[in-house]
Amino acid sequence: MPKHEFSVDMTCQGCADAVSRVLNKLGGVEFNIDLPNKKVCIESEHSSDTLLATLNKTGKAVSYIGPK
């Protein structure tokens, strides 16, 4: 499965939990949250646009870094 890396403005565990919630709701994803570096690495067949739109639901500033 393709891997995508995103920068997400997470400042606490609550932020990371919000990211987990929206990704689990989307389904079909495996992800790793790097809270200290504010990065989320997602392994999924979903497009990067779909993943970006999903992460934007957290209300955090999100940007697509690129394929990993």
All heavy atoms as a GROMACS GRO file, in nm:
protein
  510
    1MET      N    1   0.085  -0.120   0.000
    1MET     CA    2   0.000   0.000   0.000
    1MET      C    3   0.088   0.124   0.000
    1MET      O    4   0.191   0.126   0.066
    1MET     CB    5  -0.088   0.000   0.125
    1MET     CG    6  -0.217  -0.074   0.108
    1MET     SD    7  -0.343  -0.032   0.230
    1MET     CE    8  -0.269  -0.090   0.381
    2PRO      N    9   0.044   0.227  -0.071
    2PRO     CA   10   0.121   0.352  -0.072
    2PRO      C   11   0.123   0.418   0.065
    2PRO      O   12   0.026   0.408   0.141
    2PRO     CB   13   0.044   0.440  -0.171
    2PRO     CG   14  -0.050   0.351  -0.242
    2PRO     CD   15  -0.072   0.232  -0.157
    3LYS      N   16   0.235   0.483   0.096
    3LYS     CA   17   0.248   0.557   0.222
    3LYS      C   18   0.254   0.705   0.192
    3LYS      O   19   0.318   0.746   0.096
    3LYS     CB   20   0.375   0.516   0.296
    3LYS     CG   21   0.367   0.382   0.363
    3LYS     CD   22   0.491   0.358   0.447
    3LYS     CE   23   0.481   0.224   0.518
    3LYS     NZ   24   0.593   0.203   0.610
    4HIS      N   25   0.187   0.784   0.274
    4HIS     CA   26   0.184   0.929   0.258
    4HIS      C   27   0.221   0.993   0.391
    4HIS      O   28   0.179   0.946   0.497
    4HIS     CB   29   0.045   0.977   0.216
    4HIS     CG   30  -0.006   0.913   0.092
    4HIS    ND1   31   0.035   0.952  -0.034
    4HIS    CD2   32  -0.091   0.810   0.072
    4HIS    CE1   33  -0.026   0.877  -0.125
    4HIS    NE2   34  -0.103   0.789  -0.062
    5GLU      N   35   0.297   1.103   0.384
    5GLU     CA   36   0.334   1.174   0.506
    5GLU      C   37   0.271   1.312   0.507
    5GLU      O   38   0.274   1.383   0.406
    5GLU     CB   39   0.487   1.185   0.515
    5GLU     CG   40   0.532   1.228   0.652
    5GLU     CD   41   0.683   1.214   0.670
    5GLU    OE1   42   0.758   1.232   0.572
    5GLU    OE2   43   0.724   1.184   0.781
    6PHE      N   44   0.213   1.347   0.620
    6PHE     CA   45   0.146   1.476   0.637
    6PHE      C   46   0.202   1.548   0.759
    6PHE      O   47   0.240   1.484   0.856
    6PHE     CB   48  -0.005   1.456   0.659
    6PHE     CG   49  -0.077   1.399   0.540
    6PHE    CD1   50  -0.083   1.262   0.521
    6PHE    CD2   51  -0.138   1.481   0.448
    6PHE    CE1   52  -0.149   1.208   0.412
    6PHE    CE2   53  -0.204   1.428   0.338
    6PHE     CZ   54  -0.209   1.292   0.320
    7SER      N   55   0.204   1.679   0.750
    7SER     CA   56   0.237   1.763   0.865
    7SER      C   57   0.104   1.809   0.924
    7SER      O   58   0.020   1.862   0.853
    7SER     CB   59   0.319   1.883   0.818
    7SER     OG   60   0.335   1.974   0.924
    8VAL      N   61   0.086   1.785   1.055
    8VAL     CA   62  -0.039   1.823   1.122
    8VAL      C   63  -0.001   1.902   1.247
    8VAL      O   64   0.082   1.858   1.326
    8VAL     CB   65  -0.123   1.699   1.162
    8VAL    CG1   66  -0.254   1.742   1.227
    8VAL    CG2   67  -0.150   1.611   1.042
    9ASP      N   68  -0.062   2.019   1.265
    9ASP     CA   69  -0.030   2.104   1.380
    9ASP      C   70  -0.092   2.048   1.508
    9ASP      O   71  -0.195   2.095   1.553
    9ASP     CB   72  -0.078   2.248   1.352
    9ASP     CG   73  -0.030   2.343   1.460
    9ASP    OD1   74   0.072   2.314   1.524
    9ASP    OD2   75  -0.094   2.449   1.479
   10MET      N   76  -0.025   1.947   1.563
   10MET     CA   77  -0.072   1.882   1.687
   10MET      C   78   0.015   1.930   1.803
   10MET      O   79   0.138   1.929   1.793
   10MET     CB   80  -0.059   1.730   1.676
   10MET     CG   81  -0.135   1.668   1.562
   10MET     SD   82  -0.102   1.490   1.546
   10MET     CE   83   0.067   1.489   1.483
   11THR      N   84  -0.050   1.972   1.911
   11THR     CA   85   0.027   2.021   2.026
   11THR      C   86   0.016   1.932   2.149
   11THR      O   87   0.092   1.947   2.243
   11THR     CB   88  -0.020   2.163   2.064
   11THR    OG1   89  -0.162   2.160   2.082
   11THR    CG2   90   0.014   2.263   1.955
   12CYS      N   91  -0.081   1.840   2.148
   12CYS     CA   92  -0.099   1.756   2.266
   12CYS      C   93  -0.158   1.620   2.226
   12CYS      O   94  -0.192   1.598   2.111
   12CYS     CB   95  -0.193   1.825   2.365
   12CYS     SG   96  -0.359   1.849   2.298
   13GLN      N   97  -0.173   1.533   2.325
   13GLN     CA   98  -0.229   1.400   2.299
   13GLN      C   99  -0.373   1.410   2.249
   13GLN      O  100  -0.417   1.329   2.169
   13GLN     CB  101  -0.221   1.314   2.426
   13GLN     CG  102  -0.257   1.168   2.403
   13GLN     CD  103  -0.169   1.100   2.299
   13GLN    OE1  104  -0.047   1.110   2.305
   13GLN    NE2  105  -0.230   1.032   2.203
   14GLY      N  106  -0.445   1.511   2.295
   14GLY     CA  107  -0.583   1.531   2.249
   14GLY      C  108  -0.588   1.554   2.098
   14GLY      O  109  -0.678   1.506   2.030
   15CYS      N  110  -0.489   1.630   2.048
   15CYS     CA  111  -0.480   1.655   1.903
   15CYS      C  112  -0.454   1.523   1.830
   15CYS      O  113  -0.516   1.495   1.727
   15CYS     CB  114  -0.366   1.751   1.871
   15CYS     SG  115  -0.379   1.913   1.945
   16ALA      N  116  -0.361   1.445   1.882
   16ALA     CA  117  -0.328   1.315   1.821
   16ALA      C  118  -0.449   1.223   1.825
   16ALA      O  119  -0.475   1.150   1.729
   16ALA     CB  120  -0.209   1.252   1.893
   17ASP      N  121  -0.527   1.229   1.933
   17ASP     CA  122  -0.648   1.146   1.944
   17ASP      C  123  -0.751   1.187   1.839
   17ASP      O  124  -0.820   1.102   1.782
   17ASP     CB  125  -0.709   1.158   2.085
   17ASP     CG  126  -0.623   1.091   2.191
   17ASP    OD1  127  -0.531   1.013   2.156
   17ASP    OD2  128  -0.646   1.118   2.310
   18ALA      N  129  -0.761   1.317   1.812
   18ALA     CA  130  -0.855   1.366   1.711
   18ALA      C  131  -0.815   1.313   1.573
   18ALA      O  132  -0.901   1.272   1.495
   18ALA     CB  133  -0.857   1.520   1.711
   19VAL      N  134  -0.685   1.311   1.545
   19VAL     CA  135  -0.635   1.258   1.418
   19VAL      C  136  -0.669   1.108   1.409
   19VAL      O  137  -0.718   1.062   1.306
   19VAL     CB  138  -0.482   1.281   1.404
   19VAL    CG1  139  -0.425   1.202   1.288
   19VAL    CG2  140  -0.452   1.430   1.390
   20SER      N  141  -0.646   1.035   1.517
   20SER     CA  142  -0.679   0.891   1.520
   20SER      C  143  -0.827   0.868   1.492
   20SER      O  144  -0.863   0.779   1.415
   20SER     CB  145  -0.645   0.831   1.657
   20SER     OG  146  -0.506   0.831   1.679
   21ARG      N  147  -0.912   0.950   1.554
   21ARG     CA  148  -1.057   0.936   1.537
   21ARG      C  149  -1.099   0.951   1.392
   21ARG      O  150  -1.172   0.867   1.339
   21ARG     CB  151  -1.132   1.039   1.623
   21ARG     CG  152  -1.179   0.984   1.756
   21ARG     CD  153  -1.282   1.075   1.823
   21ARG     NE  154  -1.240   1.215   1.830
   21ARG     CZ  155  -1.161   1.266   1.923
   21ARG    NH1  156  -1.113   1.191   2.017
   21ARG    NH2  157  -1.131   1.395   1.922
   22VAL      N  158  -1.054   1.059   1.326
   22VAL     CA  159  -1.099   1.082   1.187
   22VAL      C  160  -1.044   0.976   1.092
   22VAL      O  161  -1.113   0.935   1.000
   22VAL     CB  162  -1.067   1.225   1.135
   22VAL    CG1  163  -1.141   1.330   1.215
   22VAL    CG2  164  -0.919   1.253   1.129
   23LEU      N  165  -0.920   0.931   1.117
   23LEU     CA  166  -0.862   0.828   1.029
   23LEU      C  167  -0.930   0.693   1.049
   23LEU      O  168  -0.957   0.622   0.953
   23LEU     CB  169  -0.711   0.816   1.052
   23LEU     CG  170  -0.629   0.934   1.001
   23LEU    CD1  171  -0.484   0.919   1.043
   23LEU    CD2  172  -0.639   0.947   0.850
   24ASN      N  173  -0.961   0.658   1.175
   24ASN     CA  174  -1.030   0.531   1.201
   24ASN      C  175  -1.171   0.533   1.144
   24ASN      O  176  -1.222   0.431   1.097
   24ASN     CB  177  -1.034   0.502   1.352
   24ASN     CG  178  -0.899   0.456   1.403
   24ASN    OD1  179  -0.824   0.389   1.332
   24ASN    ND2  180  -0.867   0.491   1.526
   25LYS      N  181  -1.235   0.651   1.144
   25LYS     CA  182  -1.369   0.664   1.088
   25LYS      C  183  -1.366   0.645   0.936
   25LYS      O  184  -1.457   0.587   0.878
   25LYS     CB  185  -1.424   0.803   1.124
   25LYS     CG  186  -1.573   0.814   1.114
   25LYS     CD  187  -1.620   0.945   1.174
   25LYS     CE  188  -1.770   0.957   1.168
   25LYS     NZ  189  -1.818   1.085   1.219
   26LEU      N  190  -1.259   0.696   0.872
   26LEU     CA  191  -1.243   0.679   0.727
   26LEU      C  192  -1.226   0.531   0.692
   26LEU      O  193  -1.286   0.481   0.599
   26LEU     CB  194  -1.121   0.758   0.678
   26LEU     CG  195  -1.083   0.743   0.532
   26LEU    CD1  196  -1.193   0.799   0.442
   26LEU    CD2  197  -0.951   0.814   0.503
   27GLY      N  198  -1.145   0.462   0.770
   27GLY     CA  199  -1.122   0.319   0.748
   27GLY      C  200  -1.024   0.294   0.634
   27GLY      O  201  -0.994   0.383   0.555
   28GLY      N  202  -0.972   0.172   0.630
   28GLY     CA  203  -0.880   0.133   0.524
   28GLY      C  204  -0.744   0.200   0.535
   28GLY      O  205  -0.678   0.223   0.434
   29VAL      N  206  -0.707   0.237   0.657
   29VAL     CA  207  -0.580   0.307   0.678
   29VAL      C  208  -0.500   0.243   0.791
   29VAL      O  209  -0.557   0.189   0.885
   29VAL     CB  210  -0.601   0.457   0.713
   29VAL    CG1  211  -0.665   0.531   0.599
   29VAL    CG2  212  -0.683   0.474   0.839
   30GLU      N  213  -0.370   0.247   0.777
   30GLU     CA  214  -0.279   0.217   0.887
   30GLU      C  215  -0.195   0.342   0.901
   30GLU      O  216  -0.150   0.397   0.802
   30GLU     CB  217  -0.190   0.096   0.854
   30GLU     CG  218  -0.265  -0.035   0.859
   30GLU     CD  219  -0.173  -0.154   0.837
   30GLU    OE1  220  -0.053  -0.145   0.870
   30GLU    OE2  221  -0.222  -0.254   0.785
   31PHE      N  222  -0.178   0.388   1.026
   31PHE     CA  223  -0.108   0.515   1.042
   31PHE      C  224  -0.021   0.517   1.166
   31PHE      O  225  -0.041   0.440   1.260
   31PHE     CB  226  -0.207   0.632   1.044
   31PHE     CG  227  -0.312   0.621   1.152
   31PHE    CD1  228  -0.292   0.678   1.276
   31PHE    CD2  229  -0.431   0.555   1.127
   31PHE    CE1  230  -0.388   0.668   1.376
   31PHE    CE2  231  -0.529   0.544   1.225
   31PHE     CZ  232  -0.507   0.601   1.350
   32ASN      N  233   0.076   0.606   1.162
   32ASN     CA  234   0.166   0.628   1.274
   32ASN      C  235   0.170   0.778   1.301
   32ASN      O  236   0.195   0.856   1.210
   32ASN     CB  237   0.306   0.575   1.240
   32ASN     CG  238   0.402   0.592   1.355
   32ASN    OD1  239   0.366   0.572   1.470
   32ASN    ND2  240   0.523   0.630   1.323
   33ILE      N  241   0.144   0.816   1.425
   33ILE     CA  242   0.144   0.957   1.462
   33ILE      C  243   0.272   0.989   1.538
   33ILE      O  244   0.304   0.926   1.638
   33ILE     CB  245   0.020   0.991   1.549
   33ILE    CG1  246  -0.108   0.967   1.468
   33ILE    CG2  247   0.028   1.135   1.599
   33ILE    CD1  248  -0.235   0.981   1.547
   34ASP      N  249   0.346   1.086   1.485
   34ASP     CA  250   0.470   1.134   1.547
   34ASP      C  251   0.439   1.271   1.607
   34ASP      O  252   0.456   1.374   1.542
   34ASP     CB  253   0.580   1.142   1.441
   34ASP     CG  254   0.713   1.188   1.498
   34ASP    OD1  255   0.717   1.229   1.615
   34ASP    OD2  256   0.812   1.185   1.422
   35LEU      N  257   0.390   1.270   1.732
   35LEU     CA  258   0.346   1.394   1.796
   35LEU      C  259   0.459   1.496   1.814
   35LEU      O  260   0.442   1.613   1.780
   35LEU     CB  261   0.278   1.362   1.931
   35LEU     CG  262   0.216   1.479   2.008
   35LEU    CD1  263   0.116   1.555   1.923
   35LEU    CD2  264   0.152   1.429   2.136
   36PRO      N  265   0.579   1.456   1.862
   36PRO     CA  266   0.686   1.556   1.880
   36PRO      C  267   0.724   1.629   1.751
   36PRO      O  268   0.754   1.748   1.753
   36PRO     CB  269   0.804   1.474   1.933
   36PRO     CG  270   0.744   1.350   1.990
   36PRO     CD  271   0.619   1.324   1.910
   37ASN      N  272   0.722   1.558   1.638
   37ASN     CA  273   0.759   1.619   1.510
   37ASN      C  274   0.638   1.666   1.429
   37ASN      O  275   0.652   1.711   1.316
   37ASN     CB  276   0.843   1.522   1.428
   37ASN     CG  277   0.978   1.498   1.492
   37ASN    OD1  278   1.046   1.591   1.531
   37ASN    ND2  279   1.016   1.372   1.506
   38LYS      N  280   0.518   1.648   1.488
   38LYS     CA  281   0.392   1.692   1.424
   38LYS      C  282   0.374   1.632   1.286
   38LYS      O  283   0.339   1.701   1.190
   38LYS     CB  284   0.386   1.846   1.419
   38LYS     CG  285   0.392   1.909   1.556
   38LYS     CD  286   0.379   2.058   1.549
   38LYS     CE  287   0.380   2.117   1.689
   38LYS     NZ  288   0.353   2.260   1.692
   39LYS      N  289   0.399   1.502   1.275
   39LYS     CA  290   0.384   1.433   1.147
   39LYS      C  291   0.294   1.312   1.162
   39LYS      O  292   0.292   1.247   1.266
   39LYS     CB  293   0.520   1.388   1.093
   39LYS     CG  294   0.606   1.503   1.045
   39LYS     CD  295   0.735   1.454   0.987
   39LYS     CE  296   0.822   1.571   0.943
   39LYS     NZ  297   0.956   1.528   0.905
   40VAL      N  298   0.222   1.281   1.055
   40VAL     CA  299   0.139   1.161   1.049
   40VAL      C  300   0.175   1.087   0.921
   40VAL      O  301   0.170   1.144   0.812
   40VAL     CB  302  -0.012   1.196   1.048
   40VAL    CG1  303  -0.096   1.070   1.044
   40VAL    CG2  304  -0.049   1.280   1.171
   41CYS      N  305   0.215   0.961   0.936
   41CYS     CA  306   0.246   0.877   0.821
   41CYS      C  307   0.131   0.778   0.804
   41CYS      O  308   0.096   0.706   0.899
   41CYS     CB  309   0.378   0.804   0.844
   41CYS     SG  310   0.428   0.707   0.702
   42ILE      N  311   0.070   0.780   0.686
   42ILE     CA  312  -0.049   0.698   0.662
   42ILE      C  313  -0.023   0.601   0.547
   42ILE      O  314   0.024   0.641   0.441
   42ILE     CB  315  -0.170   0.786   0.626
   42ILE    CG1  316  -0.193   0.891   0.735
   42ILE    CG2  317  -0.295   0.700   0.607
   42ILE    CD1  318  -0.295   0.997   0.698
   43GLU      N  319  -0.056   0.475   0.571
   43GLU     CA  320  -0.047   0.372   0.467
   43GLU      C  321  -0.190   0.341   0.426
   43GLU      O  322  -0.271   0.297   0.508
   43GLU     CB  323   0.021   0.249   0.526
   43GLU     CG  324   0.070   0.151   0.423
   43GLU     CD  325   0.156   0.040   0.484
   43GLU    OE1  326   0.214   0.060   0.591
   43GLU    OE2  327   0.159  -0.067   0.422
   44SER      N  328  -0.223   0.368   0.299
   44SER     CA  329  -0.362   0.354   0.256
   44SER      C  330  -0.373   0.354   0.104
   44SER      O  331  -0.290   0.413   0.034
   44SER     CB  332  -0.445   0.469   0.312
   44SER     OG  333  -0.576   0.464   0.263
   45GLU      N  334  -0.479   0.291   0.055
   45GLU     CA  335  -0.511   0.297  -0.088
   45GLU      C  336  -0.588   0.424  -0.122
   45GLU      O  337  -0.609   0.456  -0.238
   45GLU     CB  338  -0.593   0.174  -0.130
   45GLU     CG  339  -0.519   0.042  -0.122
   45GLU     CD  340  -0.403   0.029  -0.220
   45GLU    OE1  341  -0.396   0.108  -0.318
   45GLU    OE2  342  -0.318  -0.059  -0.199
   46HIS      N  343  -0.633   0.498  -0.018
   46HIS     CA  344  -0.702   0.625  -0.042
   46HIS      C  345  -0.605   0.724  -0.106
   46HIS      O  346  -0.485   0.718  -0.080
   46HIS     CB  347  -0.755   0.685   0.089
   46HIS     CG  348  -0.867   0.607   0.152
   46HIS    ND1  349  -0.992   0.599   0.096
   46HIS    CD2  350  -0.871   0.535   0.266
   46HIS    CE1  351  -1.069   0.525   0.174
   46HIS    NE2  352  -0.998   0.484   0.277
   47SER      N  353  -0.657   0.816  -0.187
   47SER     CA  354  -0.571   0.918  -0.249
   47SER      C  355  -0.522   1.016  -0.143
   47SER      O  356  -0.583   1.032  -0.036
   47SER     CB  357  -0.649   0.994  -0.356
   47SER     OG  358  -0.746   1.078  -0.294
   48SER      N  359  -0.411   1.084  -0.174
   48SER     CA  360  -0.359   1.184  -0.081
   48SER      C  361  -0.462   1.296  -0.059
   48SER      O  362  -0.472   1.350   0.051
   48SER     CB  363  -0.226   1.241  -0.130
   48SER     OG  364  -0.241   1.298  -0.257
   49ASP      N  365  -0.540   1.328  -0.162
   49ASP     CA  366  -0.644   1.431  -0.148
   49ASP      C  367  -0.751   1.389  -0.049
   49ASP      O  368  -0.797   1.470   0.032
   49ASP     CB  369  -0.709   1.460  -0.284
   49ASP     CG  370  -0.615   1.531  -0.380
   49ASP    OD1  371  -0.517   1.593  -0.332
   49ASP    OD2  372  -0.639   1.524  -0.501
   50THR      N  373  -0.791   1.263  -0.054
   50THR     CA  374  -0.891   1.211   0.039
   50THR      C  375  -0.837   1.214   0.182
   50THR      O  376  -0.907   1.256   0.274
   50THR     CB  377  -0.930   1.066   0.002
   50THR    OG1  378  -0.986   1.066  -0.129
   50THR    CG2  379  -1.030   1.007   0.100
   51LEU      N  380  -0.712   1.172   0.197
   51LEU     CA  381  -0.650   1.171   0.330
   51LEU      C  382  -0.637   1.313   0.384
   51LEU      O  383  -0.663   1.338   0.502
   51LEU     CB  384  -0.514   1.102   0.325
   51LEU     CG  385  -0.519   0.953   0.286
   51LEU    CD1  386  -0.379   0.900   0.264
   51LEU    CD2  387  -0.590   0.871   0.392
   52LEU      N  388  -0.598   1.407   0.297
   52LEU     CA  389  -0.584   1.547   0.338
   52LEU      C  390  -0.718   1.604   0.382
   52LEU      O  391  -0.728   1.669   0.487
   52LEU     CB  392  -0.526   1.629   0.222
   52LEU     CG  393  -0.491   1.775   0.251
   52LEU    CD1  394  -0.384   1.785   0.358
   52LEU    CD2  395  -0.444   1.845   0.125
   53ALA      N  396  -0.823   1.576   0.306
   53ALA     CA  397  -0.958   1.624   0.341
   53ALA      C  398  -1.002   1.565   0.475
   53ALA      O  399  -1.063   1.635   0.556
   53ALA     CB  400  -1.057   1.588   0.230
   54THR      N  401  -0.969   1.438   0.497
   54THR     CA  402  -1.004   1.373   0.622
   54THR      C  403  -0.930   1.437   0.739
   54THR      O  404  -0.991   1.469   0.842
   54THR     CB  405  -0.972   1.222   0.615
   54THR    OG1  406  -1.047   1.165   0.508
   54THR    CG2  407  -1.008   1.152   0.744
   55LEU      N  408  -0.800   1.459   0.724
   55LEU     CA  409  -0.722   1.522   0.831
   55LEU      C  410  -0.768   1.664   0.858
   55LEU      O  411  -0.763   1.711   0.972
   55LEU     CB  412  -0.573   1.520   0.796
   55LEU     CG  413  -0.506   1.383   0.798
   55LEU    CD1  414  -0.366   1.391   0.740
   55LEU    CD2  415  -0.501   1.327   0.940
   56ASN      N  416  -0.815   1.734   0.755
   56ASN     CA  417  -0.864   1.871   0.774
   56ASN      C  418  -0.987   1.876   0.864
   56ASN      O  419  -1.016   1.981   0.923
   56ASN     CB  420  -0.894   1.937   0.638
   56ASN     CG  421  -0.769   1.996   0.576
   56ASN    OD1  422  -0.685   2.052   0.645
   56ASN    ND2  423  -0.757   1.984   0.445
   57LYS      N  424  -1.058   1.764   0.877
   57LYS     CA  425  -1.176   1.760   0.965
   57LYS      C  426  -1.139   1.780   1.111
   57LYS      O  427  -1.225   1.810   1.194
   57LYS     CB  428  -1.248   1.625   0.949
   57LYS     CG  429  -1.316   1.610   0.815
   57LYS     CD  430  -1.384   1.474   0.803
   57LYS     CE  431  -1.443   1.454   0.666
   57LYS     NZ  432  -1.498   1.320   0.649
   58THR      N  433  -1.011   1.765   1.146
   58THR     CA  434  -0.967   1.787   1.284
   58THR      C  435  -0.964   1.936   1.319
   58THR      O  436  -0.956   1.972   1.436
   58THR     CB  437  -0.826   1.730   1.310
   58THR    OG1  438  -0.733   1.798   1.225
   58THR    CG2  439  -0.821   1.581   1.285
   59GLY      N  440  -0.966   2.023   1.216
   59GLY     CA  441  -0.958   2.166   1.242
   59GLY      C  442  -0.814   2.214   1.260
   59GLY      O  443  -0.790   2.331   1.286
   60LYS      N  444  -0.720   2.123   1.248
   60LYS     CA  445  -0.578   2.157   1.262
   60LYS      C  446  -0.522   2.199   1.126
   60LYS      O  447  -0.575   2.162   1.023
   60LYS     CB  448  -0.497   2.037   1.313
   60LYS     CG  449  -0.550   1.976   1.441
   60LYS     CD  450  -0.527   2.067   1.557
   60LYS     CE  451  -0.593   2.013   1.684
   60LYS     NZ  452  -0.613   2.118   1.781
   61ALA      N  453  -0.412   2.273   1.128
   61ALA     CA  454  -0.343   2.308   1.004
   61ALA      C  455  -0.274   2.182   0.953
   61ALA      O  456  -0.199   2.118   1.026
   61ALA     CB  457  -0.241   2.417   1.029
   62VAL      N  458  -0.306   2.143   0.828
   62VAL     CA  459  -0.254   2.019   0.770
   62VAL      C  460  -0.190   2.048   0.636
   62VAL      O  461  -0.243   2.127   0.558
   62VAL     CB  462  -0.368   1.916   0.749
   62VAL    CG1  463  -0.315   1.786   0.691
   62VAL    CG2  464  -0.442   1.889   0.879
   63SER      N  465  -0.076   1.986   0.609
   63SER     CA  466  -0.018   1.996   0.475
   63SER      C  467   0.039   1.861   0.436
   63SER      O  468   0.082   1.782   0.521
   63SER     CB  469   0.089   2.105   0.468
   63SER     OG  470   0.195   2.077   0.557
   64TYR      N  471   0.037   1.834   0.307
   64TYR     CA  472   0.086   1.709   0.252
   64TYR      C  473   0.236   1.722   0.228
   64TYR      O  474   0.280   1.810   0.154
   64TYR     CB  475   0.013   1.675   0.123
   64TYR     CG  476   0.053   1.544   0.058
   64TYR    CD1  477   0.059   1.426   0.132
   64TYR    CD2  478   0.085   1.539  -0.077
   64TYR    CE1  479   0.095   1.307   0.073
   64TYR    CE2  480   0.120   1.418  -0.137
   64TYR     CZ  481   0.125   1.303  -0.061
   64TYR     OH  482   0.162   1.184  -0.119
   65ILE      N  483   0.316   1.639   0.293
   65ILE     CA  484   0.462   1.644   0.274
   65ILE      C  485   0.498   1.568   0.148
   65ILE      O  486   0.577   1.616   0.068
   65ILE     CB  487   0.534   1.584   0.397
   65ILE    CG1  488   0.505   1.671   0.521
   65ILE    CG2  489   0.684   1.574   0.372
   65ILE    CD1  490   0.553   1.613   0.651
   66GLY      N  491   0.441   1.449   0.130
   66GLY     CA  492   0.468   1.372   0.009
   66GLY      C  493   0.467   1.224   0.038
   66GLY      O  494   0.444   1.180   0.149
   67PRO      N  495   0.493   1.144  -0.067
   67PRO     CA  496   0.498   0.999  -0.049
   67PRO      C  497   0.617   0.962   0.038
   67PRO      O  498   0.718   1.030   0.037
   67PRO     CB  499   0.514   0.944  -0.190
   67PRO     CG  500   0.543   1.059  -0.278
   67PRO     CD  501   0.518   1.185  -0.204
   68LYS      N  502   0.602   0.854   0.113
   68LYS     CA  503   0.710   0.813   0.203
   68LYS      C  504   0.770   0.683   0.155
   68LYS      O  505   0.701   0.595   0.110
   68LYS     CB  506   0.654   0.796   0.344
   68LYS     CG  507   0.758   0.756   0.444
   68LYS     CD  508   0.738   0.835   0.570
   68LYS     CE  509   0.834   0.780   0.675
   68LYS     NZ  510   0.913   0.874   0.738
   0.00000   0.00000   0.00000
